[in-house]
Amino acid sequence: MSFKNVVVIGGGPIGLMCAIEASKHFKKVSIIEKRPAYTRTNVPVLQDNVVTHLAKLGVDKKLGIPTNKQLGKDKRFETVPFAALEEALWDKAEHAGAVMHRGYVVVGVMGRDRKPDGAFKSMGLTCAEWDDQAKQLKAHGARITLDCDLPVV
């Protein structure tokens, strides 16, 4: 099957990494993220394999993560504020062609183009506007529908 439109549900670090990788292989990548901005204040410890992957994506320098050569170590553990990590990954995803729909959550899925075996060729994801302060859907908020061949949750 040839996927063209990918929708990643969730714009945190893992969702953004998925969007960056998907942008290398698919025509259109969209991200649905309910938060209006990256503001998480926690600071996770990133293990070596995560640091290595961030280096492969090219965001380690933006985050100020030193290389193994600079540290003189084989194993390393780095701390990076979540907001900085998400901003760096979003910058990379955006440059790769991904489109972010901020302030929305998926509220419905509809199959499209039913095949003879009963499966659908694609789907439509209905997204509604999210009120981040009230932590609920906006009463009279906007709705969008995204065409999708492959959802990533």
DSSP file (Angstrom, degrees, kcal/mol; ACC not computed):
  #  RESIDUE AA STRUCTURE BP1 BP2  ACC     N-H-->O    O-->H-N    N-H-->O    O-->H-N    TCO  KAPPA ALPHA  PHI   PSI    X-CA   Y-CA   Z-CA
    1    1 A M              0   0    0      0, 0.0     2,-0.8     0, 0.0   120,-0.0   0.000 360.0 360.0 360.0 140.7    0.0    0.0    0.0
    2    2 A S        -     0   0    0     24,-0.0     2,-0.3   147,-0.0    24,-0.0  -0.866 360.0-159.8-103.9 106.6    1.3    3.5   -0.8
    3    3 A F        +     0   0    0     -2,-0.8    24,-0.3     1,-0.2     3,-0.1  -0.662  21.5 163.6 -84.9 138.5    0.7    5.9    2.0
    4    4 A K        +     0   0    0     -2,-0.3    24,-2.6     1,-0.3     2,-0.6   0.678  62.6  50.6-119.0 -41.0    0.7    9.6    1.1
    5    5 A N  E     -a   28   0A   0     22,-0.2   144,-2.9    21,-0.1   145,-1.9  -0.910  62.7-177.2-110.8 118.4   -0.9   11.4    4.0
    6    6 A V  E     -ab  29 150A   0     22,-3.0    24,-2.6    -2,-0.6     2,-0.5  -0.931   7.6-164.4-113.8 134.9    0.3   10.7    7.6
    7    7 A V  E     -ab  30 151A   0    143,-1.9   145,-3.0    -2,-0.4     2,-0.6  -0.982   5.3-158.1-119.9 122.5   -1.2   12.3   10.7
    8    8 A V  E     -ab  31 152A   0     22,-3.3    24,-2.6    -2,-0.5     2,-0.8  -0.876   9.8-148.4 -97.7 123.4    0.7   12.1   13.9
    9    9 A I  E    S+a   32   0A   0    143,-3.2    24,-0.1    -2,-0.6    22,-0.1  -0.829  71.0  32.2 -97.3 109.1   -1.5   12.5   17.0
   10   10 A G        -     0   0    0     22,-2.8    23,-0.2    -2,-0.8    22,-0.1   0.304  62.4-145.9 112.4 119.3    0.5   14.2   19.7
   11   11 A G        +     0   0    0      4,-0.1    22,-0.1    20,-0.1    -1,-0.1  -0.053  58.4 117.8-106.0  31.0    3.2   16.7   19.3
   12   12 A G  S  > S-     0   0    0     77,-0.0     4,-2.8     1,-0.0     5,-0.3  -0.144  88.3 -74.9 -80.1-172.4    5.4   15.8   22.2
   13   13 A P  H  > S+     0   0    0      0, 0.0     4,-2.3     0, 0.0     5,-0.2   0.886 133.3  45.2 -55.0 -44.5    9.0   14.5   21.7
   14   14 A I  H  > S+     0   0    0      2,-0.2     4,-2.3     1,-0.2     5,-0.2   0.929 114.3  48.5 -67.9 -44.2    8.0   11.1   20.5
   15   15 A G  H  > S+     0   0    0      1,-0.2     4,-2.3     2,-0.2    -1,-0.2   0.894 112.3  49.5 -61.0 -40.0    5.3   12.4   18.1
   16   16 A L  H  X S+     0   0    0     -4,-2.8     4,-2.4     2,-0.2    -1,-0.2   0.896 109.3  51.0 -67.5 -40.0    7.8   15.0   16.7
   17   17 A M  H  X S+     0   0    0     -4,-2.3     4,-2.3    -5,-0.3    -2,-0.2   0.911 110.8  49.8 -62.2 -40.7   10.4   12.3   16.1
   18   18 A C  H  X S+     0   0    0     -4,-2.3     4,-2.9     1,-0.2    -2,-0.2   0.913 110.2  50.5 -61.5 -43.0    7.8   10.3   14.3
   19   19 A A  H  X S+     0   0    0     -4,-2.3     4,-2.1     2,-0.2    -2,-0.2   0.888 109.2  50.9 -64.1 -39.6    6.8   13.3   12.2
   20   20 A I  H  X S+     0   0    0     -4,-2.4     4,-0.6     2,-0.2    -1,-0.2   0.943 114.4  43.4 -62.5 -47.5   10.5   13.9   11.3
   21   21 A E  H >< S+     0   0    0     -4,-2.3     3,-1.1     1,-0.2     4,-0.4   0.912 113.3  51.6 -65.2 -42.1   11.0   10.3   10.2
   22   22 A A  H >X S+     0   0    0     -4,-2.9     4,-2.2     1,-0.3     3,-1.6   0.857 100.6  63.2 -63.2 -35.1    7.6   10.2    8.3
   23   23 A S  H 3< S+     0   0    0     -4,-2.1    -1,-0.3     1,-0.3    -2,-0.2   0.738  96.4  59.7 -62.9 -22.0    8.6   13.4    6.4
   24   24 A K  T << S+     0   0    0     -3,-1.1    -1,-0.3    -4,-0.6    -2,-0.2   0.718 119.3  25.2 -75.3 -20.8   11.4   11.5    4.9
   25   25 A H  T <4 S+     0   0    0     -3,-1.6     2,-0.3    -4,-0.4    -2,-0.2   0.600 112.6  59.5-121.9 -17.0    9.1    8.9    3.3
   26   26 A F     <  -     0   0    0     -4,-2.2   -22,-0.2     1,-0.1     3,-0.1  -0.841  69.3-128.2-124.0 156.6    5.6   10.4    2.8
   27   27 A K  S    S+     0   0    0     -2,-0.3     2,-0.4   -24,-0.3   -22,-0.2   0.907  92.4  23.9 -67.6 -44.8    4.2   13.4    0.9
   28   28 A K  E     -a    5   0A   0    -24,-2.6   -22,-3.0    -6,-0.0     2,-0.5  -0.983  61.4-176.7-133.4 126.9    2.3   15.1    3.6
   29   29 A V  E     -a    6   0A   0     -2,-0.4    70,-2.3    68,-0.4     2,-0.3  -0.985   6.7-177.7-124.6 124.6    2.7   14.9    7.4
   30   30 A S  E     -ac   7  99A   0    -24,-2.6   -22,-3.3    -2,-0.5     2,-0.4  -0.901  11.0-153.6-118.2 149.6    0.4   16.6    9.8
   31   31 A I  E     -ac   8 100A   0     68,-2.7    70,-3.1    -2,-0.3     2,-0.5  -0.986   2.7-154.3-123.9 132.6    0.6   16.8   13.6
   32   32 A I  E     +ac   9 101A   0    -24,-2.6   -22,-2.8    -2,-0.4     2,-0.4  -0.932  21.9 170.3-104.1 123.9   -2.3   17.3   15.9
   33   33 A E  E     - c   0 102A   0     68,-2.1    70,-1.8    -2,-0.5    71,-1.4  -0.990  26.1-159.9-137.6 126.3   -1.3   18.8   19.3
   34   34 A K        +     0   0    0     -2,-0.4    96,-0.1    69,-0.3    98,-0.1   0.775  70.0  87.3 -78.3 -25.2   -3.8   20.1   21.9
   35   35 A R        -     0   0    0      1,-0.1    68,-0.5    69,-0.1    69,-0.1  -0.541  69.8-145.7 -77.0 138.6   -1.3   22.3   23.7
   36   36 A P  S    S+     0   0    0      0, 0.0     2,-0.3     0, 0.0    -1,-0.1   0.728  79.5   2.7 -74.8 -20.5   -1.0   25.9   22.3
   37   37 A A  S    S-     0   0    0     65,-0.0     2,-0.9    -3,-0.0    66,-0.0  -0.978  80.5 -96.3-157.2 163.3    2.7   26.1   23.1
   38   38 A Y        +     0   0    0     -2,-0.3    49,-0.1     1,-0.2   -26,-0.0  -0.785  59.4 140.7 -88.2 107.5    5.6   24.1   24.6
   39   39 A T        +     0   0    0     -2,-0.9    -1,-0.2    43,-0.0    44,-0.1   0.300  13.3 137.5-132.3   6.7    5.7   25.1   28.2
   40   40 A R        -     0   0    0      1,-0.1    43,-1.2    42,-0.1    -2,-0.0  -0.371  34.6-163.3 -62.3 134.4    6.4   21.9   30.2
   41   41 A T        +     0   0    0     41,-0.1    -1,-0.1    40,-0.1     0, 0.0   0.540  49.7 111.2 -98.7  -8.6    9.0   22.8   32.9
   42   42 A N        -     0   0    0     39,-0.1    40,-2.6     1,-0.1    41,-0.3  -0.304  57.1-145.1 -69.0 155.7   10.2   19.3   33.8
   43   43 A V        -     0   0    0     38,-0.2     2,-0.1    39,-0.1    -1,-0.1  -0.890  15.5-160.2-125.3  97.2   13.7   18.3   32.9
   44   44 A P        -     0   0    0      0, 0.0    36,-1.4     0, 0.0     2,-0.6  -0.364  20.7-118.8 -76.7 157.4   14.1   14.6   31.9
   45   45 A V  E     -D   79   0B   0     34,-0.2     2,-0.6    -2,-0.1    34,-0.3  -0.870  28.1-147.4 -92.9 122.7   17.4   12.8   31.9
   46   46 A L  E     -D   78   0B   0     32,-4.2    32,-2.1    -2,-0.6     2,-0.0  -0.813  10.8-140.4 -95.5 123.4   18.1   11.6   28.4
   47   47 A Q    >>  -     0   0    0     -2,-0.6     4,-2.3    30,-0.2     3,-0.8  -0.287  31.3 -93.7 -78.7 169.4   20.0    8.3   28.1
   48   48 A D  H 3> S+     0   0    0      1,-0.3     4,-2.8     2,-0.2     5,-0.2   0.843 122.1  53.6 -53.7 -43.7   22.7    7.6   25.6
   49   49 A N  H 3> S+     0   0    0      1,-0.2     4,-1.8     2,-0.2    -1,-0.3   0.865 111.3  46.5 -65.0 -34.0   20.5    6.0   23.0
   50   50 A V  H <> S+     0   0    0     -3,-0.8     4,-2.6     2,-0.2    -2,-0.2   0.913 112.3  50.0 -71.2 -42.9   18.1    9.0   23.0
   51   51 A V  H  X S+     0   0    0     -4,-2.3     4,-2.0     1,-0.2    -2,-0.2   0.903 110.1  51.4 -60.8 -41.3   21.1   11.4   22.8
   52   52 A T  H  X S+     0   0    0     -4,-2.8     4,-2.0    -5,-0.2    -1,-0.2   0.909 110.4  48.3 -62.1 -42.7   22.5    9.4   19.9
   53   53 A H  H  X S+     0   0    0     -4,-1.8     4,-2.0     2,-0.2    -2,-0.2   0.903 109.1  52.7 -66.3 -40.4   19.1    9.6   18.1
   54   54 A L  H  X>S+     0   0    0     -4,-2.6     5,-2.3     1,-0.2     4,-0.8   0.879 108.8  51.3 -61.3 -36.6   18.9   13.4   18.7
   55   55 A A  H ><5S+     0   0    0     -4,-2.0     3,-0.5     2,-0.2    -2,-0.2   0.904 107.5  52.0 -65.9 -41.0   22.4   13.7   17.2
   56   56 A K  H 3<5S+     0   0    0     -4,-2.0    -2,-0.2     1,-0.2    -1,-0.2   0.857 110.0  49.5 -62.4 -34.8   21.3   11.7   14.1
   57   57 A L  H 3<5S-     0   0    0     -4,-2.0    -1,-0.2    -5,-0.1    -2,-0.2   0.657 114.8-122.0 -77.5 -15.7   18.3   14.1   13.7
   58   58 A G  T <<5S+     0   0    0     -4,-0.8     4,-0.2    -3,-0.5    -3,-0.2   0.728  82.9 109.1  84.2  23.0   20.7   17.0   14.0
   59   59 A V     >< +     0   0    0     -5,-2.3     4,-1.4     2,-0.1    -4,-0.2   0.460  49.4  88.5-108.1  -2.2   19.1   18.7   17.1
   60   60 A D  T  4>S+     0   0    0     -6,-0.8     5,-2.7     1,-0.2     4,-0.5   0.886  88.3  50.1 -64.0 -39.0   21.8   18.0   19.6
   61   61 A K  T >45S+     0   0    0      1,-0.2     3,-1.0     2,-0.2    -1,-0.2   0.898 107.3  53.7 -67.0 -39.8   23.8   21.1   18.9
   62   62 A K  T 345S+     0   0    0      1,-0.3    -1,-0.2    -4,-0.2    -2,-0.2   0.837 111.1  47.3 -62.9 -31.5   20.7   23.3   19.2
   63   63 A L  T 3<5S-     0   0    0     -4,-1.4    -1,-0.3     2,-0.1    -2,-0.2   0.514 114.8-118.3 -87.0  -5.8   20.1   21.8   22.6
   64   64 A G  T < 5 +     0   0    0     -3,-1.0    -3,-0.2    -4,-0.5    -2,-0.1   0.781  55.8 159.2  74.5  27.1   23.8   22.3   23.6
   65   65 A I      < -     0   0    0     -5,-2.7    -1,-0.2    -6,-0.1    -2,-0.1  -0.740  36.8-132.2 -84.7 121.3   24.4   18.6   24.1
   66   66 A P        -     0   0    0      0, 0.0     2,-0.1     0, 0.0    -1,-0.0  -0.363  21.5-111.9 -71.1 153.7   28.1   17.9   24.0
   67   67 A T     >  -     0   0    0      1,-0.1     4,-1.8    -2,-0.0     5,-0.2  -0.352  26.2-108.2 -78.4 164.2   29.4   15.1   21.8
   68   68 A N  H  >>S+     0   0    0      1,-0.2     4,-2.3     2,-0.2     5,-1.2   0.876 121.6  56.9 -57.4 -37.6   31.0   11.9   23.3
   69   69 A K  H  45S+     0   0    0      1,-0.2    -1,-0.2     2,-0.2     5,-0.0   0.910 106.4  47.9 -62.5 -42.2   34.3   13.2   22.0
   70   70 A Q  H  45S+     0   0    0      1,-0.2    -1,-0.2    -3,-0.1    -2,-0.2   0.855 117.2  42.9 -66.4 -34.3   34.0   16.5   23.9
   71   71 A L  H  <5S-     0   0    0     -4,-1.8    -2,-0.2     2,-0.2    -1,-0.2   0.736  98.4-136.5 -83.7 -23.8   33.1   14.6   27.1
   72   72 A G  T  <5 +     0   0    0     -4,-2.3     2,-0.3     1,-0.3    -3,-0.2   0.809  65.8 113.9  70.0  29.2   35.7   11.9   26.7
   73   73 A K      < -     0   0    0     -5,-1.2    -1,-0.3     1,-0.1    -2,-0.2  -0.876  62.5-148.1-128.6 159.6   33.1    9.2   27.6
   74   74 A D  S    S+     0   0    0     -2,-0.3     2,-0.4     1,-0.2    -1,-0.1   0.821  90.3  41.1 -90.8 -40.7   31.4    6.3   25.9
   75   75 A K  S    S+     0   0    0     -7,-0.1     2,-0.3     2,-0.0    -1,-0.2  -0.846  71.1 175.7-108.2 144.6   28.1    6.5   27.9
   76   76 A R        -     0   0    0     -2,-0.4     2,-0.4    -3,-0.1   -28,-0.2  -0.996  20.7-159.5-147.7 153.2   26.4    9.8   28.7
   77   77 A F        -     0   0    0     -2,-0.3     2,-0.3   -30,-0.2   -30,-0.2  -0.998  18.8-171.0-131.7 126.7   23.3   11.0   30.3
   78   78 A E  E     -D   46   0B   0    -32,-2.1   -32,-4.2    -2,-0.4     2,-0.5  -0.862  16.1-141.8-119.6 151.4   22.1   14.6   29.6
   79   79 A T  E     +D   45   0B   0     -2,-0.3   -34,-0.2   -34,-0.3   -36,-0.0  -0.955  24.7 170.7-111.4 133.8   19.4   16.7   31.1
   80   80 A V        -     0   0    0    -36,-1.4   -16,-0.0    -2,-0.5    -2,-0.0  -0.993  38.6-108.7-141.1 129.8   17.4   18.9   28.7
   81   81 A P     >  -     0   0    0      0, 0.0     4,-2.4     0, 0.0     3,-0.3  -0.346  27.6-127.9 -58.5 136.9   14.2   20.9   29.6
   82   82 A F  H  > S+     0   0    0    -40,-2.6     4,-3.0     1,-0.2     5,-0.2   0.898 107.9  54.1 -53.1 -45.1   11.2   19.4   27.9
   83   83 A A  H  > S+     0   0    0    -43,-1.2     4,-2.4   -41,-0.3    -1,-0.2   0.897 109.8  47.2 -60.2 -40.9   10.1   22.7   26.4
   84   84 A A  H  > S+     0   0    0     -3,-0.3     4,-2.4     2,-0.2    -1,-0.2   0.904 112.5  49.8 -67.0 -40.9   13.6   23.1   24.8
   85   85 A L  H  X S+     0   0    0     -4,-2.4     4,-2.4     2,-0.2    -2,-0.2   0.934 113.0  46.2 -61.5 -47.3   13.6   19.6   23.5
   86   86 A E  H  X S+     0   0    0     -4,-3.0     4,-2.7     1,-0.2    -2,-0.2   0.901 112.3  50.6 -64.6 -41.3   10.1   20.0   22.0
   87   87 A E  H  X S+     0   0    0     -4,-2.4     4,-2.4    -5,-0.2    -1,-0.2   0.922 111.8  47.5 -63.1 -43.6   11.0   23.3   20.4
   88   88 A A  H  X S+     0   0    0     -4,-2.4     4,-1.8     2,-0.2    -2,-0.2   0.913 115.0  45.6 -64.6 -42.6   14.1   21.9   18.8
   89   89 A L  H  X S+     0   0    0     -4,-2.4     4,-2.7     2,-0.2    -2,-0.2   0.889 111.9  51.9 -68.2 -38.5   12.3   18.9   17.5
   90   90 A W  H  X S+     0   0    0     -4,-2.7     4,-3.0     2,-0.2     5,-0.2   0.916 107.3  52.9 -63.3 -42.1    9.4   21.0   16.2
   91   91 A D  H  X S+     0   0    0     -4,-2.4     4,-2.1     1,-0.2    -1,-0.2   0.919 112.1  45.5 -57.6 -44.7   11.9   23.3   14.3
   92   92 A K  H  X S+     0   0    0     -4,-1.8     4,-1.3     2,-0.2    -2,-0.2   0.912 113.6  49.0 -65.2 -43.9   13.4   20.2   12.6
   93   93 A A  H  <>S+     0   0    0     -4,-2.7     5,-2.4     2,-0.2     4,-0.4   0.906 111.1  50.0 -63.4 -42.1    9.9   18.7   11.8
   94   94 A E  H ><5S+     0   0    0     -4,-3.0     3,-1.4     1,-0.2    -1,-0.2   0.913 109.8  50.0 -63.9 -42.5    8.7   22.0   10.4
   95   95 A H  H 3<5S+     0   0    0     -4,-2.1    -1,-0.2     1,-0.3    -2,-0.2   0.768 106.2  57.5 -66.4 -24.4   11.8   22.3    8.2
   96   96 A A  T 3<5S-     0   0    0     -4,-1.3    -1,-0.3    -5,-0.1    -2,-0.2   0.533 128.3 -98.9 -81.7  -6.7   11.1   18.7    7.0
   97   97 A G  T < 5S+     0   0    0     -3,-1.4   -68,-0.4    -4,-0.4    -3,-0.2   0.456  72.0 146.4 106.8   2.0    7.7   19.8    5.8
   98   98 A A      < -     0   0    0     -5,-2.4     2,-0.5   -70,-0.1    -1,-0.3  -0.410  37.8-143.1 -71.8 149.3    5.4   18.8    8.7
   99   99 A V  E     -c   30   0A   0    -70,-2.3   -68,-2.7    -2,-0.1     2,-0.4  -0.960   9.5-147.8-116.3 129.2    2.4   20.9    9.5
  100  100 A M  E     -c   31   0A   0     -2,-0.5     2,-0.7   -70,-0.2   -68,-0.2  -0.822   7.7-162.9-100.8 132.9    1.2   21.4   13.1
  101  101 A H  E >   -c   32   0A   0    -70,-3.1   -68,-2.1    -2,-0.4     3,-0.6  -0.882  22.7-165.6-110.2  94.7   -2.4   21.9   14.0
  102  102 A R  E 3   +c   33   0A   0     -2,-0.7   -68,-0.2     1,-0.2     3,-0.1  -0.545  63.4  26.5 -85.5 145.7   -2.1   23.4   17.5
  103  103 A G  T 3  S+     0   0    0    -70,-1.8    27,-3.1   -68,-0.5     2,-0.3   0.753  97.1 111.2  79.4  24.9   -5.0   23.6   19.9
  104  104 A Y  E <   -E  129   0C   0    -71,-1.4     2,-0.3    -3,-0.6    -1,-0.3  -0.946  44.5-166.4-130.5 151.6   -6.9   20.7   18.4
  105  105 A V  E     -E  128   0C   0     23,-2.2    23,-2.5    -2,-0.3     2,-0.4  -0.965  32.9-106.2-130.5 151.2   -7.8   17.1   19.5
  106  106 A V  E     +E  127   0C   0     -2,-0.3    21,-0.3    21,-0.2     3,-0.1  -0.639  40.1 166.4 -77.3 127.5   -9.2   14.2   17.5
  107  107 A V  E     +     0   0C   0     19,-3.1     2,-0.3    -2,-0.4    20,-0.2   0.454  60.5  20.8-119.5  -6.8  -12.9   13.7   18.2
  108  108 A G  E     -E  126   0C   0     18,-1.4    18,-2.6     2,-0.0     2,-0.4  -0.982  52.1-156.5-163.2 150.1  -13.9   11.4   15.3
  109  109 A V  E     -E  125   0C   0     -2,-0.3     2,-0.4    16,-0.2    16,-0.2  -0.998  12.8-173.3-130.1 132.0  -12.6    8.9   12.7
  110  110 A M  E     -E  124   0C   0     14,-2.3    14,-2.8    -2,-0.4     2,-0.1  -0.987  19.9-132.7-129.5 123.9  -14.4    8.1    9.5
  111  111 A G  E     -E  123   0C   0     -2,-0.4     2,-0.3    12,-0.2    12,-0.3  -0.431  24.8-163.4 -70.9 147.3  -13.3    5.4    7.0
  112  112 A R  E     +E  122   0C   0     10,-2.9    10,-1.7     1,-0.2     9,-1.1  -0.960  56.2  15.5-133.2 150.7  -13.2    6.3    3.3
  113  113 A D  E    S-     0   0C   0     -2,-0.3     8,-1.7     7,-0.2    -1,-0.2   0.974  76.6-141.9  54.9  70.5  -13.1    4.4    0.1
  114  114 A R  E     -E  120   0C   0      6,-0.2     6,-0.2    -3,-0.1    -1,-0.1  -0.403  12.1-141.7 -65.2 133.1  -14.1    0.9    1.3
  115  115 A K    >   -     0   0    0      4,-3.6     3,-2.2    -2,-0.1    -1,-0.1  -0.462  29.1 -99.3 -88.6 165.5  -12.2   -1.8   -0.5
  116  116 A P  T 3  S+     0   0    0      0, 0.0    -1,-0.1     0, 0.0    -2,-0.1   0.797 123.0  57.9 -57.0 -29.0  -13.8   -5.2   -1.5
  117  117 A D  T 3  S-     0   0    0      2,-0.1     3,-0.1     1,-0.1    -3,-0.0   0.442 121.1-106.7 -83.3   2.8  -12.4   -6.9    1.6
  118  118 A G  S <  S+     0   0    0     -3,-2.2    -1,-0.1     1,-0.4     2,-0.1   0.209  82.8 119.8  95.1 -15.6  -14.2   -4.4    3.9
  119  119 A A        -     0   0    0     -5,-0.1    -4,-3.6     1,-0.1    -1,-0.4  -0.343  62.8-117.6 -76.6 164.3  -11.1   -2.4    4.9
  120  120 A F  E     -E  114   0C   0     -6,-0.2    -6,-0.2     1,-0.1    -7,-0.2  -0.817   3.8-146.4-104.9 145.6  -10.8    1.3    4.1
  121  121 A K  E    S-     0   0C   0     -8,-1.7     2,-0.3    -9,-1.1    -8,-0.2   0.825  81.6 -10.5 -75.7 -32.5   -8.2    2.9    1.8
  122  122 A S  E     -E  112   0C   0    -10,-1.7   -10,-2.9    -9,-0.1     2,-0.3  -0.880  65.1-140.3-152.4-178.3   -8.1    6.1    3.9
  123  123 A M  E     -EF 111 148C   0     25,-2.6    25,-2.5    -2,-0.3     2,-0.5  -0.966  12.1-128.3-147.9 163.1   -9.8    7.9    6.7
  124  124 A G  E     -EF 110 147C   0    -14,-2.8   -14,-2.3    -2,-0.3     2,-0.6  -0.973  18.3-153.2-114.3 129.0  -10.9   11.4    7.8
  125  125 A L  E     -EF 109 146C   0     21,-2.8    21,-2.4    -2,-0.5     2,-0.5  -0.904   8.1-150.6-102.8 118.8   -9.9   12.6   11.2
  126  126 A T  E     -EF 108 145C   0    -18,-2.6   -19,-3.1    -2,-0.6   -18,-1.4  -0.786  16.4-168.7 -89.4 127.0  -12.3   15.1   12.6
  127  127 A C  E     -EF 106 144C   0     17,-3.3    17,-2.4    -2,-0.5     2,-0.3  -0.944   5.0-159.1-120.7 137.0  -10.5   17.5   15.0
  128  128 A A  E     -EF 105 143C   0    -23,-2.5   -23,-2.2    -2,-0.4    15,-0.2  -0.850  30.6 -96.8-115.5 151.7  -12.1   20.0   17.4
  129  129 A E  E     -E  104   0C   0     13,-2.0     9,-2.4    -2,-0.3     2,-0.4  -0.415  38.0-141.8 -68.8 137.9  -10.6   23.1   19.0
  130  130 A W  E     -G  137   0D   0    -27,-3.1     2,-0.9     7,-0.2     7,-0.2  -0.849   5.2-143.5-107.0 134.3   -9.3   22.6   22.6
  131  131 A D  E  >> -G  136   0D   0      5,-3.2     5,-1.4    -2,-0.4     4,-1.4  -0.850  15.9-169.3 -95.6 104.0   -9.6   25.1   25.4
  132  132 A D  T  45S+     0   0    0     -2,-0.9    -1,-0.2     1,-0.2     5,-0.0   0.828  82.1  49.8 -68.1 -32.9   -6.4   24.6   27.2
  133  133 A Q  T  45S+     0   0    0      1,-0.2    -1,-0.2    -3,-0.1    -2,-0.1   0.917 118.6  37.0 -72.2 -42.2   -7.3   26.7   30.3
  134  134 A A  T  45S-     0   0    0      2,-0.2    -2,-0.2     0, 0.0    -1,-0.2   0.614 102.6-134.0 -83.5 -12.1  -10.7   25.0   30.8
  135  135 A K  T  <5S+     0   0    0     -4,-1.4     2,-0.3     1,-0.2    -3,-0.2   0.919  71.8  87.6  57.2  47.8   -9.2   21.6   29.8
  136  136 A Q  E   <S-G  131   0D   0     -5,-1.4    -5,-3.2     0, 0.0    -1,-0.2  -0.959  89.3 -68.9-158.6 170.8  -12.1   20.7   27.6
  137  137 A L  E     -G  130   0D   0     -2,-0.3    -7,-0.2    -7,-0.2     2,-0.2  -0.392  59.7-101.4 -64.3 145.0  -13.4   21.2   24.0
  138  138 A K    >   -     0   0    0     -9,-2.4     3,-1.2     1,-0.1    -9,-0.1  -0.513  28.3-129.1 -68.1 136.7  -14.3   24.8   23.1
  139  139 A A  T 3  S+     0   0    0      1,-0.3    -1,-0.1    -2,-0.2    -2,-0.1   0.896 103.8  12.3 -56.3 -46.3  -18.1   25.2   23.3
  140  140 A H  T 3  S+     0   0    0     -3,-0.0    -1,-0.3     2,-0.0    -2,-0.0  -0.192  98.8 148.6-124.3  39.8  -18.3   26.8   19.8
  141  141 A G    <   -     0   0    0     -3,-1.2    -4,-0.0   -12,-0.2   -10,-0.0  -0.199  50.6 -91.7 -75.7 165.6  -14.8   26.0   18.6
  142  142 A A        -     0   0    0    -14,-0.1   -13,-2.0     1,-0.0     2,-0.4  -0.293  34.3-150.9 -71.1 158.0  -13.7   25.4   15.1
  143  143 A R  E     -F  128   0C   0    -15,-0.2     2,-0.3   -39,-0.1   -15,-0.2  -0.985  11.0-173.5-130.1 143.6  -13.5   21.9   13.6
  144  144 A I  E     -F  127   0C   0    -17,-2.4   -17,-3.3    -2,-0.4     2,-0.4  -0.944  13.7-146.0-130.9 155.9  -11.2   20.6   10.9
  145  145 A T  E     -F  126   0C   0     -2,-0.3     2,-0.5   -19,-0.2   -19,-0.2  -0.992  12.8-161.3-123.3 127.9  -11.1   17.3    9.0
  146  146 A L  E     -F  125   0C   0    -21,-2.4   -21,-2.8    -2,-0.4     2,-0.3  -0.920  16.1-131.9-110.6 130.7   -7.7   15.9    7.9
  147  147 A D  E     -F  124   0C   0     -2,-0.5     2,-0.4   -23,-0.2   -23,-0.2  -0.596  33.5-177.7 -76.2 141.0   -7.4   13.2    5.2
  148  148 A C  E     +F  123   0C   0    -25,-2.5   -25,-2.6    -2,-0.3  -142,-0.2  -0.985  34.5 177.6-149.5 129.6   -5.2   10.4    6.4
  149  149 A D  S    S+     0   0    0   -144,-2.9  -143,-0.2    -2,-0.4    -1,-0.1   0.699  89.6  22.9 -94.0 -28.9   -3.8    7.2    4.9
  150  150 A L  E     -b    6   0A   0   -145,-1.9  -143,-1.9   -27,-0.1     2,-0.4  -0.918  69.5-159.9-144.2 111.6   -1.8    6.4    8.0
  151  151 A P  E     -b    7   0A   0      0, 0.0     2,-0.5     0, 0.0  -143,-0.2  -0.736   5.9-158.5 -88.9 141.5   -2.4    7.6   11.6
  152  152 A V  E      b    8   0A   0   -145,-3.0  -143,-3.2    -2,-0.4    -2,-0.0  -0.979 360.0 360.0-119.0 118.5    0.4    7.5   14.1
  153  153 A V              0   0    0     -2,-0.5    -1,-0.1  -145,-0.2  -138,-0.1   0.376 360.0 360.0-112.0 360.0   -0.7    7.5   17.7
